[in-house]
Amino acid sequence: MYPTELSSVFSALADPTRRAILARLSEGEAPVKELAAPFDLSGPAITKHLNVLERAGLISRGREGQMRPCRLEPHALAPAADWIDQYRAMWEERLDRLDSYLKIVTSASTSNARGMAPRKKPKPKTQGERSGRKK
C-alpha cells in the first residue's frame, strides 16, 4: 500500500461517525438508509462519509434495484494493521526493557533498605559554629 493510500485509510478511520458505520458493516451489509438511522445527519452528510470510506477502500457499494447496499472490505484494513503492528512490536520491546530495569532498580533499593540504616542528615550549623566561635 502506498503512503497516500495508508493516509486515506487513517483519515477515514479518524472520524467517529465513519468508525460507527464500519462497526455496523462488520455485522453484514446494509443499505444507506439503515446506516444513516443512528445519526442525526442529513442524507448528503452520510453520503460524504460513505464516499470517504469508499475512496479509502474500506467499503464497497452495490446496486440492487433502487437500493445501494454497502459492505465492509476488511482486506483494506490489513496494511494499516501491519503498519501499527510494526510500532506495537517496538513499544512492547521498549516496555519489556523498562520493566526489566524497574525490577532491577526496585530489587536493589529493597535490598539496600534492608541491609543499611538510613543516612541521617547533618544538622545545620548555627551562626557561631560557622564562624568558628564557640558559645
N, CA, C and O atoms as a GROMACS GRO file, in nm:
protein
  540
    1MET      N    1   0.085  -0.117   0.000
    1MET     CA    2   0.000   0.000   0.000
    1MET      C    3   0.090   0.124   0.000
    1MET      O    4   0.188   0.131   0.075
    2TYR      N    5   0.057   0.220  -0.083
    2TYR     CA    6   0.133   0.343  -0.093
    2TYR      C    7   0.100   0.434   0.024
    2TYR      O    8  -0.009   0.425   0.081
    3PRO      N    9   0.194   0.524   0.060
    3PRO     CA   10   0.170   0.613   0.175
    3PRO      C   11   0.040   0.693   0.163
    3PRO      O   12  -0.027   0.716   0.264
    4THR      N   13   0.004   0.737   0.042
    4THR     CA   14  -0.119   0.814   0.028
    4THR      C   15  -0.242   0.727   0.056
    4THR      O   16  -0.340   0.775   0.113
    5GLU      N   17  -0.236   0.600   0.017
    5GLU     CA   18  -0.348   0.510   0.046
    5GLU      C   19  -0.358   0.484   0.196
    5GLU      O   20  -0.467   0.480   0.252
    6LEU      N   21  -0.244   0.464   0.260
    6LEU     CA   22  -0.242   0.442   0.403
    6LEU      C   23  -0.296   0.566   0.475
    6LEU      O   24  -0.370   0.554   0.572
    7SER      N   25  -0.258   0.683   0.427
    7SER     CA   26  -0.309   0.807   0.486
    7SER      C   27  -0.459   0.820   0.469
    7SER      O   28  -0.527   0.867   0.560
    8SER      N   29  -0.512   0.779   0.356
    8SER     CA   30  -0.656   0.788   0.336
    8SER      C   31  -0.731   0.691   0.427
    8SER      O   32  -0.842   0.721   0.472
    9VAL      N   33  -0.672   0.575   0.454
    9VAL     CA   34  -0.735   0.480   0.548
    9VAL      C   35  -0.738   0.540   0.687
    9VAL      O   36  -0.842   0.538   0.753
   10PHE      N   37  -0.623   0.594   0.733
   10PHE     CA   38  -0.620   0.653   0.867
   10PHE      C   39  -0.710   0.776   0.876
   10PHE      O   40  -0.775   0.800   0.978
   11SER      N   41  -0.715   0.853   0.770
   11SER     CA   42  -0.803   0.970   0.768
   11SER      C   43  -0.949   0.927   0.778
   11SER      O   44  -1.028   0.989   0.850
   12ALA      N   45  -0.986   0.822   0.707
   12ALA     CA   46  -1.123   0.772   0.713
   12ALA      C   47  -1.156   0.719   0.851
   12ALA      O   48  -1.267   0.738   0.900
   13LEU      N   49  -1.059   0.654   0.915
   13LEU     CA   50  -1.082   0.597   1.048
   13LEU      C   51  -1.082   0.703   1.158
   13LEU      O   52  -1.123   0.675   1.270
   14ALA      N   53  -1.035   0.823   1.127
   14ALA     CA   54  -1.025   0.928   1.228
   14ALA      C   55  -1.160   0.981   1.274
   14ALA      O   56  -1.171   1.037   1.383
   15ASP      N   57  -1.262   0.964   1.194
   15ASP     CA   58  -1.394   1.019   1.228
   15ASP      C   59  -1.479   0.916   1.300
   15ASP      O   60  -1.492   0.803   1.253
   16PRO      N   61  -1.538   0.952   1.415
   16PRO     CA   62  -1.619   0.856   1.491
   16PRO      C   63  -1.744   0.808   1.417
   16PRO      O   64  -1.787   0.694   1.435
   17THR      N   65  -1.802   0.893   1.334
   17THR     CA   66  -1.919   0.851   1.256
   17THR      C   67  -1.880   0.741   1.159
   17THR      O   68  -1.952   0.642   1.144
   18ARG      N   69  -1.767   0.759   1.093
   18ARG     CA   70  -1.723   0.658   0.997
   18ARG      C   71  -1.684   0.528   1.067
   18ARG      O   72  -1.708   0.419   1.015
   19ARG      N   73  -1.623   0.539   1.186
   19ARG     CA   74  -1.591   0.417   1.261
   19ARG      C   75  -1.719   0.344   1.302
   19ARG      O   76  -1.723   0.221   1.300
   20ALA      N   77  -1.823   0.419   1.339
   20ALA     CA   78  -1.950   0.357   1.375
   20ALA      C   79  -2.013   0.288   1.254
   20ALA      O   80  -2.071   0.180   1.266
   21ILE      N   81  -2.002   0.350   1.139
   21ILE     CA   82  -2.054   0.288   1.015
   21ILE      C   83  -1.980   0.158   0.988
   21ILE      O   84  -2.041   0.057   0.953
   22LEU      N   85  -1.847   0.160   1.003
   22LEU     CA   86  -1.768   0.038   0.981
   22LEU      C   87  -1.806  -0.070   1.082
   22LEU      O   88  -1.813  -0.189   1.048
   23ALA      N   89  -1.830  -0.029   1.206
   23ALA     CA   90  -1.870  -0.126   1.309
   23ALA      C   91  -2.002  -0.192   1.270
   23ALA      O   92  -2.018  -0.313   1.284
   24ARG      N   93  -2.096  -0.113   1.222
   24ARG     CA   94  -2.224  -0.170   1.178
   24ARG      C   95  -2.204  -0.263   1.060
   24ARG      O   96  -2.265  -0.370   1.055
   25LEU      N   97  -2.119  -0.225   0.966
   25LEU     CA   98  -2.097  -0.308   0.847
   25LEU      C   99  -2.019  -0.436   0.880
   25LEU      O  100  -2.020  -0.530   0.801
   26SER      N  101  -1.952  -0.439   0.994
   26SER     CA  102  -1.883  -0.562   1.034
   26SER      C  103  -1.983  -0.673   1.066
   26SER      O  104  -1.947  -0.791   1.070
   27GLU      N  105  -2.109  -0.635   1.089
   27GLU     CA  106  -2.215  -0.733   1.114
   27GLU      C  107  -2.279  -0.784   0.986
   27GLU      O  108  -2.352  -0.883   0.988
   28GLY      N  109  -2.253  -0.718   0.875
   28GLY     CA  110  -2.310  -0.756   0.746
   28GLY      C  111  -2.348  -0.634   0.665
   28GLY      O  112  -2.352  -0.522   0.717
   29GLU      N  113  -2.375  -0.655   0.538
   29GLU     CA  114  -2.406  -0.540   0.453
   29GLU      C  115  -2.536  -0.473   0.496
   29GLU      O  116  -2.620  -0.535   0.561
   30ALA      N  117  -2.549  -0.345   0.458
   30ALA     CA  118  -2.666  -0.267   0.498
   30ALA      C  119  -2.691  -0.157   0.396
   30ALA      O  120  -2.597  -0.106   0.335
   31PRO      N  121  -2.818  -0.122   0.377
   31PRO     CA  122  -2.849  -0.009   0.287
   31PRO      C  123  -2.811   0.123   0.355
   31PRO      O  124  -2.799   0.131   0.477
   32VAL      N  125  -2.792   0.225   0.274
   32VAL     CA  126  -2.752   0.357   0.323
   32VAL      C  127  -2.851   0.408   0.427
   32VAL      O  128  -2.811   0.465   0.529
   33LYS      N  129  -2.978   0.388   0.402
   33LYS     CA  130  -3.081   0.437   0.495
   33LYS      C  131  -3.062   0.378   0.635
   33LYS      O  132  -3.076   0.448   0.735
   34GLU      N  133  -3.029   0.250   0.641
   34GLU     CA  134  -3.006   0.185   0.771
   34GLU      C  135  -2.879   0.238   0.837
   34GLU      O  136  -2.875   0.256   0.959
   35LEU      N  137  -2.776   0.263   0.757
   35LEU     CA  138  -2.651   0.316   0.811
   35LEU      C  139  -2.670   0.458   0.866
   35LEU      O  140  -2.604   0.497   0.962
   36ALA      N  141  -2.759   0.534   0.804
   36ALA     CA  142  -2.783   0.672   0.846
   36ALA      C  143  -2.872   0.682   0.969
   36ALA      O  144  -2.868   0.783   1.039
   37ALA      N  145  -2.952   0.580   0.997
   37ALA     CA  146  -3.054   0.587   1.103
   37ALA      C  147  -3.001   0.629   1.240
   37ALA      O  148  -3.065   0.712   1.304
   38PRO      N  149  -2.888   0.577   1.289
   38PRO     CA  150  -2.845   0.615   1.424
   38PRO      C  151  -2.791   0.758   1.438
   38PRO      O  152  -2.767   0.805   1.549
   39PHE      N  153  -2.772   0.825   1.326
   39PHE     CA  154  -2.707   0.956   1.329
   39PHE      C  155  -2.806   1.067   1.298
   39PHE      O  156  -2.900   1.050   1.221
   40ASP      N  157  -2.783   1.180   1.360
   40ASP     CA  158  -2.865   1.298   1.334
   40ASP      C  159  -2.795   1.379   1.225
   40ASP      O  160  -2.754   1.493   1.248
   41LEU      N  161  -2.782   1.318   1.107
   41LEU     CA  162  -2.714   1.381   0.995
   41LEU      C  163  -2.804   1.380   0.873
   41LEU      O  164  -2.891   1.295   0.859
   42SER      N  165  -2.781   1.474   0.785
   42SER     CA  166  -2.858   1.478   0.660
   42SER      C  167  -2.811   1.368   0.567
   42SER      O  168  -2.704   1.310   0.585
   43GLY      N  169  -2.893   1.340   0.468
   43GLY     CA  170  -2.856   1.241   0.367
   43GLY      C  171  -2.725   1.274   0.298
   43GLY      O  172  -2.640   1.187   0.283
   44PRO      N  173  -2.706   1.401   0.255
   44PRO     CA  174  -2.578   1.436   0.191
   44PRO      C  175  -2.458   1.419   0.284
   44PRO      O  176  -2.349   1.384   0.238
   45ALA      N  177  -2.476   1.444   0.413
   45ALA     CA  178  -2.364   1.428   0.507
   45ALA      C  179  -2.325   1.281   0.519
   45ALA      O  180  -2.206   1.248   0.521
   46ILE      N  181  -2.424   1.192   0.527
   46ILE     CA  182  -2.395   1.048   0.532
   46ILE      C  183  -2.328   1.004   0.403
   46ILE      O  184  -2.233   0.925   0.406
   47THR      N  185  -2.376   1.055   0.291
   47THR     CA  186  -2.316   1.021   0.162
   47THR      C  187  -2.169   1.062   0.157
   47THR      O  188  -2.086   0.990   0.104
   48LYS      N  189  -2.138   1.180   0.213
   48LYS     CA  190  -1.998   1.223   0.216
   48LYS      C  191  -1.913   1.126   0.298
   48LYS      O  192  -1.802   1.091   0.258
   49HIS      N  193  -1.965   1.084   0.414
   49HIS     CA  194  -1.891   0.987   0.496
   49HIS      C  195  -1.870   0.856   0.418
   49HIS      O  196  -1.761   0.799   0.420
   50LEU      N  197  -1.974   0.810   0.350
   50LEU     CA  198  -1.962   0.687   0.273
   50LEU      C  199  -1.862   0.702   0.159
   50LEU      O  200  -1.789   0.608   0.128
   51ASN      N  201  -1.860   0.819   0.097
   51ASN     CA  202  -1.763   0.843  -0.011
   51ASN      C  203  -1.620   0.836   0.040
   51ASN      O  204  -1.532   0.781  -0.027
   52VAL      N  205  -1.596   0.892   0.158
   52VAL     CA  206  -1.462   0.887   0.217
   52VAL      C  207  -1.422   0.742   0.242
   52VAL      O  208  -1.311   0.701   0.210
   53LEU      N  209  -1.514   0.665   0.301
   53LEU     CA  210  -1.487   0.524   0.328
   53LEU      C  211  -1.463   0.446   0.200
   53LEU      O  212  -1.376   0.359   0.194
   54GLU      N  213  -1.540   0.477   0.098
   54GLU     CA  214  -1.526   0.407  -0.030
   54GLU      C  215  -1.394   0.443  -0.099
   54GLU      O  216  -1.326   0.355  -0.152
   55ARG      N  217  -1.355   0.571  -0.098
   55ARG     CA  218  -1.227   0.612  -0.158
   55ARG      C  219  -1.109   0.547  -0.086
   55ARG      O  220  -1.006   0.518  -0.148
   56ALA      N  221  -1.123   0.525   0.044
   56ALA     CA  222  -1.017   0.460   0.121
   56ALA      C  223  -1.016   0.309   0.099
   56ALA      O  224  -0.925   0.240   0.143
   57GLY      N  225  -1.118   0.258   0.030
   57GLY     CA  226  -1.126   0.115   0.002
   57GLY      C  227  -1.184   0.033   0.116
   57GLY      O  228  -1.180  -0.090   0.113
   58LEU      N  229  -1.237   0.101   0.218
   58LEU     CA  230  -1.289   0.032   0.336
   58LEU      C  231  -1.428  -0.025   0.316
   58LEU      O  232  -1.467  -0.120   0.385
   59ILE      N  233  -1.503   0.032   0.223
   59ILE     CA  234  -1.636  -0.022   0.191
   59ILE      C  235  -1.653  -0.027   0.040
   59ILE      O  236  -1.578   0.037  -0.035
   60SER      N  237  -1.750  -0.103  -0.002
   60SER     CA  238  -1.791  -0.102  -0.143
   60SER      C  239  -1.943  -0.092  -0.144
   60SER      O  240  -2.010  -0.131  -0.048
   61ARG      N  241  -1.995  -0.040  -0.253
   61ARG     CA  242  -2.141  -0.025  -0.265
   61ARG      C  243  -2.187  -0.098  -0.390
   61ARG      O  244  -2.127  -0.088  -0.497
   62GLY      N  245  -2.294  -0.171  -0.372
   62GLY     CA  246  -2.353  -0.242  -0.484
   62GLY      C  247  -2.480  -0.173  -0.528
   62GLY      O  248  -2.512  -0.063  -0.484
   63ARG      N  249  -2.553  -0.241  -0.616
   63ARG     CA  250  -2.681  -0.186  -0.661
   63ARG      C  251  -2.778  -0.302  -0.673
   63ARG      O  252  -2.755  -0.397  -0.748
   64GLU      N  253  -2.886  -0.292  -0.599
   64GLU     CA  254  -2.995  -0.390  -0.606
   64GLU      C  255  -3.123  -0.312  -0.624
   64GLU      O  256  -3.184  -0.267  -0.526
   65GLY      N  257  -3.164  -0.295  -0.747
   65GLY     CA  258  -3.282  -0.212  -0.774
   65GLY      C  259  -3.247  -0.068  -0.738
   65GLY      O  260  -3.148  -0.013  -0.786
   66GLN      N  261  -3.330  -0.009  -0.654
   66GLN     CA  262  -3.304   0.128  -0.611
   66GLN      C  263  -3.214   0.134  -0.488
   66GLN      O  264  -3.166   0.240  -0.450
   67MET      N  265  -3.191   0.020  -0.426
   67MET     CA  266  -3.108   0.016  -0.306
   67MET      C  267  -2.961   0.008  -0.342
   67MET      O  268  -2.923  -0.053  -0.443
   68ARG      N  269  -2.879   0.071  -0.259
   68ARG     CA  270  -2.733   0.066  -0.277
   68ARG      C  271  -2.672   0.011  -0.150
   68ARG      O  272  -2.620   0.087  -0.069
   69PRO      N  273  -2.677  -0.122  -0.131
   69PRO     CA  274  -2.621  -0.177  -0.007
   69PRO      C  275  -2.470  -0.157   0.000
   69PRO      O  276  -2.398  -0.164  -0.100
   70CYS      N  277  -2.424  -0.131   0.122
   70CYS     CA  278  -2.281  -0.112   0.146
   70CYS      C  279  -2.228  -0.237   0.217
   70CYS      O  280  -2.298  -0.300   0.296
   71ARG      N  281  -2.104  -0.269   0.187
   71ARG     CA  282  -2.042  -0.382   0.255
   71ARG      C  283  -1.900  -0.345   0.294
   71ARG      O  284  -1.832  -0.268   0.226
   72LEU      N  285  -1.857  -0.402   0.404
   72LEU     CA  286  -1.723  -0.379   0.455
   72LEU      C  287  -1.622  -0.452   0.367
   72LEU      O  288  -1.648  -0.564   0.322
   73GLU      N  289  -1.509  -0.390   0.344
   73GLU     CA  290  -1.398  -0.452   0.272
   73GLU      C  291  -1.282  -0.468   0.371
   73GLU      O  292  -1.192  -0.384   0.373
   74PRO      N  293  -1.285  -0.573   0.452
   74PRO     CA  294  -1.187  -0.586   0.561
   74PRO      C  295  -1.042  -0.595   0.516
   74PRO      O  296  -0.952  -0.557   0.591
   75HIS      N  297  -1.018  -0.644   0.395
   75HIS     CA  298  -0.880  -0.654   0.346
   75HIS      C  299  -0.811  -0.519   0.338
   75HIS      O  300  -0.688  -0.511   0.342
   76ALA      N  301  -0.890  -0.412   0.325
   76ALA     CA  302  -0.833  -0.277   0.315
   76ALA      C  303  -0.770  -0.232   0.447
   76ALA      O  304  -0.687  -0.141   0.449
   77LEU      N  305  -0.809  -0.296   0.557
   77LEU     CA  306  -0.753  -0.261   0.687
   77LEU      C  307  -0.618  -0.329   0.713
   77LEU      O  308  -0.544  -0.288   0.802
   78ALA      N  309  -0.586  -0.432   0.637
   78ALA     CA  310  -0.464  -0.511   0.661
   78ALA      C  311  -0.336  -0.427   0.656
   78ALA      O  312  -0.254  -0.439   0.746
   79PRO      N  313  -0.316  -0.342   0.554
   79PRO     CA  314  -0.193  -0.262   0.553
   79PRO      C  315  -0.183  -0.168   0.673
   79PRO      O  316  -0.074  -0.147   0.727
   80ALA      N  317  -0.295  -0.111   0.715
   80ALA     CA  318  -0.293  -0.022   0.832
   80ALA      C  319  -0.260  -0.103   0.958
   80ALA      O  320  -0.184  -0.058   1.043
   81ALA      N  321  -0.317  -0.221   0.969
   81ALA     CA  322  -0.288  -0.308   1.084
   81ALA      C  323  -0.141  -0.350   1.083
   81ALA      O  324  -0.079  -0.356   1.189
   82ASP      N  325  -0.086  -0.379   0.966
   82ASP     CA  326   0.056  -0.415   0.956
   82ASP      C  327   0.145  -0.298   1.000
   82ASP      O  328   0.244  -0.318   1.070
   83TRP      N  329   0.109  -0.178   0.958
   83TRP     CA  330   0.186  -0.059   0.994
   83TRP      C  331   0.184  -0.039   1.146
   83TRP      O  332   0.286  -0.010   1.207
   84ILE      N  333   0.067  -0.056   1.205
   84ILE     CA  334   0.052  -0.041   1.350
   84ILE      C  335   0.130  -0.151   1.422
   84ILE      O  336   0.192  -0.125   1.525
   85ASP      N  337   0.128  -0.273   1.369
   85ASP     CA  338   0.200  -0.384   1.432
   85ASP      C  339   0.350  -0.359   1.442
   85ASP      O  340   0.415  -0.401   1.538
   86GLN      N  341   0.407  -0.291   1.342
   86GLN     CA  342   0.549  -0.257   1.348
   86GLN      C  343   0.578  -0.176   1.473
   86GLN      O  344   0.676  -0.202   1.544
   87TYR      N  345   0.495  -0.078   1.499
   87TYR     CA  346   0.516   0.009   1.614
   87TYR      C  347   0.477  -0.061   1.744
   87TYR      O  348   0.537  -0.034   1.848
   88ARG      N  349   0.380  -0.149   1.739
   88ARG     CA  350   0.343  -0.225   1.858
   88ARG      C  351   0.462  -0.310   1.903
   88ARG      O  352   0.492  -0.315   2.022
   89ALA      N  353   0.529  -0.375   1.810
   89ALA     CA  354   0.646  -0.458   1.844
   89ALA      C  355   0.756  -0.373   1.906
   89ALA      O  356   0.818  -0.413   2.005
   90MET      N  357   0.780  -0.255   1.850
   90MET     CA  358   0.883  -0.167   1.904
   90MET      C  359   0.848  -0.124   2.046
   90MET      O  360   0.933  -0.129   2.135
   91TRP      N  361   0.724  -0.083   2.068
   91TRP     CA  362   0.684  -0.037   2.202
   91TRP      C  363   0.681  -0.151   2.302
   91TRP      O  364   0.715  -0.131   2.418
   92GLU      N  365   0.641  -0.268   2.260
   92GLU     CA  366   0.644  -0.382   2.352
   92GLU      C  367   0.787  -0.413   2.395
   92GLU      O  368   0.812  -0.443   2.512
   93GLU      N  369   0.880  -0.406   2.301
   93GLU     CA  370   1.020  -0.430   2.333
   93GLU      C  371   1.071  -0.325   2.432
   93GLU      O  372   1.138  -0.358   2.530
   94ARG      N  373   1.039  -0.200   2.406
   94ARG     CA  374   1.083  -0.092   2.496
   94ARG      C  375   1.021  -0.107   2.634
   94ARG      O  376   1.088  -0.088   2.736
   95LEU      N  377   0.894  -0.141   2.639
   95LEU     CA  378   0.827  -0.158   2.768
   95LEU      C  379   0.882  -0.278   2.844
   95LEU      O  380   0.892  -0.275   2.967
   96ASP      N  381   0.918  -0.384   2.772
   96ASP     CA  382   0.981  -0.500   2.836
   96ASP      C  383   1.116  -0.462   2.898
   96ASP      O  384   1.148  -0.503   3.009
   97ARG      N  385   1.195  -0.382   2.824
   97ARG     CA  386   1.323  -0.337   2.878
   97ARG      C  387   1.302  -0.247   3.000
   97ARG      O  388   1.376  -0.258   3.098
   98LEU      N  389   1.204  -0.159   2.994
   98LEU     CA  390   1.174  -0.073   3.108
   98LEU      C  391   1.131  -0.157   3.228
   98LEU      O  392   1.173  -0.130   3.341
   99ASP      N  393   1.049  -0.257   3.206
   99ASP     CA  394   1.005  -0.345   3.313
   99ASP      C  395   1.125  -0.415   3.377
   99ASP      O  396   1.134  -0.422   3.500
  100SER      N  397   1.216  -0.466   3.297
  100SER     CA  398   1.336  -0.532   3.349
  100SER      C  399   1.419  -0.434   3.431
  100SER      O  400   1.466  -0.468   3.540
  101TYR      N  401   1.437  -0.315   3.380
  101TYR     CA  402   1.515  -0.212   3.452
  101TYR      C  403   1.449  -0.178   3.585
  101TYR      O  404   1.517  -0.168   3.687
  102LEU      N  405   1.319  -0.160   3.585
  102LEU     CA  406   1.249  -0.126   3.710
  102LEU      C  407   1.258  -0.238   3.812
  102LEU      O  408   1.266  -0.211   3.932
  103LYS      N  409   1.256  -0.363   3.767
  103LYS     CA  410   1.271  -0.475   3.859
  103LYS      C  411   1.410  -0.473   3.923
  103LYS      O  412   1.424  -0.498   4.042
  104ILE      N  413   1.512  -0.443   3.843
  104ILE     CA  414   1.648  -0.436   3.895
  104ILE      C  415   1.660  -0.322   3.996
  104ILE      O  416   1.715  -0.342   4.105
  105VAL      N  417   1.610  -0.205   3.961
  105VAL     CA  418   1.618  -0.089   4.049
  105VAL      C  419   1.539  -0.113   4.178
  105VAL      O  420   1.587  -0.081   4.287
  106THR      N  421   1.421  -0.168   4.165
  106THR     CA  422   1.338  -0.195   4.283
  106THR      C  423   1.405  -0.299   4.372
  106THR      O  424   1.406  -0.285   4.494
  107SER      N  425   1.461  -0.402   4.312
  107SER     CA  426   1.530  -0.507   4.388
  107SER      C  427   1.650  -0.449   4.461
  107SER      O  428   1.672  -0.480   4.578
  108ALA      N  429   1.727  -0.366   4.394
  108ALA     CA  430   1.846  -0.305   4.455
  108ALA      C  431   1.807  -0.212   4.569
  108ALA      O  432   1.870  -0.214   4.675
  109SER      N  433   1.704  -0.131   4.550
  109SER     CA  434   1.664  -0.038   4.656
  109SER      C  435   1.602  -0.113   4.774
  109SER      O  436   1.617  -0.069   4.888
  110THR      N  437   1.535  -0.223   4.749
  110THR     CA  438   1.477  -0.304   4.857
  110THR      C  439   1.587  -0.370   4.938
  110THR      O  440   1.580  -0.372   5.060
  111SER      N  441   1.689  -0.425   4.871
  111SER     CA  442   1.798  -0.491   4.944
  111SER      C  443   1.881  -0.388   5.020
  111SER      O  444   1.928  -0.419   5.130
  112ASN      N  445   1.900  -0.270   4.967
  112ASN     CA  446   1.972  -0.164   5.038
  112ASN      C  447   1.893  -0.119   5.161
  112ASN      O  448   1.951  -0.091   5.265
  113ALA      N  449   1.765  -0.112   5.150
  113ALA     CA  450   1.681  -0.068   5.261
  113ALA      C  451   1.686  -0.169   5.375
  113ALA      O  452   1.677  -0.131   5.491
  114ARG      N  453   1.700  -0.296   5.344
  114ARG     CA  454   1.705  -0.400   5.446
  114ARG      C  455   1.842  -0.404   5.515
  114ARG      O  456   1.850  -0.426   5.636
  115GLY      N  457   1.948  -0.383   5.440
  115GLY     CA  458   2.082  -0.404   5.492
  115GLY      C  459   2.146  -0.282   5.554
  115GLY      O  460   2.243  -0.295   5.629
  116MET      N  461   2.096  -0.167   5.527
  116MET     CA  462   2.162  -0.046   5.576
  116MET      C  463   2.062   0.043   5.648
  116MET      O  464   1.945   0.052   5.610
  117ALA      N  465   2.111   0.108   5.753
  117ALA     CA  466   2.028   0.207   5.821
  117ALA      C  467   2.024   0.332   5.735
  117ALA      O  468   2.122   0.364   5.668
  118PRO      N  469   1.913   0.401   5.736
  118PRO     CA  470   1.905   0.523   5.654
  118PRO      C  471   2.005   0.627   5.704
  118PRO      O  472   2.028   0.639   5.824
  119ARG      N  473   2.061   0.701   5.614
  119ARG     CA  474   2.156   0.806   5.650
  119ARG      C  475   2.081   0.922   5.711
  119ARG      O  476   1.973   0.961   5.667
  120LYS      N  477   2.143   0.978   5.817
  120LYS     CA  478   2.083   1.094   5.882
  120LYS      C  479   2.140   1.219   5.817
  120LYS      O  480   2.257   1.224   5.780
  121LYS      N  481   2.056   1.317   5.803
  121LYS     CA  482   2.101   1.445   5.750
  121LYS      C  483   2.176   1.519   5.860
  121LYS      O  484   2.133   1.517   5.975
  122PRO      N  485   2.286   1.583   5.827
  122PRO     CA  486   2.356   1.660   5.930
  122PRO      C  487   2.273   1.781   5.971
  122PRO      O  488   2.198   1.838   5.892
  123LYS      N  489   2.289   1.817   6.100
  123LYS     CA  490   2.219   1.934   6.150
  123LYS      C  491   2.280   2.058   6.088
  123LYS      O  492   2.401   2.064   6.067
  124PRO      N  493   2.197   2.155   6.058
  124PRO     CA  494   2.256   2.280   6.006
  124PRO      C  495   2.338   2.348   6.117
  124PRO      O  496   2.301   2.348   6.234
  125LYS      N  497   2.447   2.406   6.076
  125LYS     CA  498   2.534   2.473   6.172
  125LYS      C  499   2.472   2.605   6.214
  125LYS      O  500   2.406   2.673   6.136
  126THR      N  501   2.497   2.640   6.341
  126THR     CA  502   2.450   2.770   6.390
  126THR      C  503   2.546   2.876   6.343
  126THR      O  504   2.653   2.845   6.291
  127GLN      N  505   2.510   3.001   6.361
  127GLN     CA  506   2.594   3.113   6.318
  127GLN      C  507   2.732   3.106   6.384
  127GLN      O  508   2.834   3.131   6.319
  128GLY      N  509   2.734   3.073   6.511
  128GLY     CA  510   2.862   3.067   6.583
  128GLY      C  511   2.950   2.955   6.533
  128GLY      O  512   3.071   2.971   6.521
  129GLU      N  513   2.890   2.841   6.503
  129GLU     CA  514   2.968   2.727   6.455
  129GLU      C  515   3.026   2.756   6.316
  129GLU      O  516   3.136   2.710   6.283
  130ARG      N  517   2.953   2.829   6.234
  130ARG     CA  518   3.002   2.860   6.101
  130ARG      C  519   3.122   2.955   6.104
  130ARG      O  520   3.212   2.946   6.020
  131SER      N  521   3.124   3.044   6.202
  131SER     CA  522   3.234   3.140   6.208
  131SER      C  523   3.352   3.089   6.290
  131SER      O  524   3.456   3.154   6.298
  132GLY      N  525   3.334   2.970   6.352
  132GLY     CA  526   3.442   2.911   6.430
  132GLY      C  527   3.438   2.951   6.575
  132GLY      O  528   3.523   2.906   6.651
  133ARG      N  529   3.344   3.033   6.617
  133ARG     CA  530   3.334   3.074   6.757
  133ARG      C  531   3.253   2.973   6.835
  133ARG      O  532   3.159   2.913   6.782
  134LYS      N  533   3.288   2.955   6.958
  134LYS     CA  534   3.212   2.869   7.047
  134LYS      C  535   3.120   2.954   7.131
  134LYS      O  536   3.151   3.070   7.159
  135LYS      N  537   3.011   2.899   7.170
  135LYS     CA  538   2.916   2.973   7.255
  135LYS      C  539   2.950   2.961   7.398
  135LYS      O  540   2.881   3.017   7.483
   0.00000   0.00000   0.00000
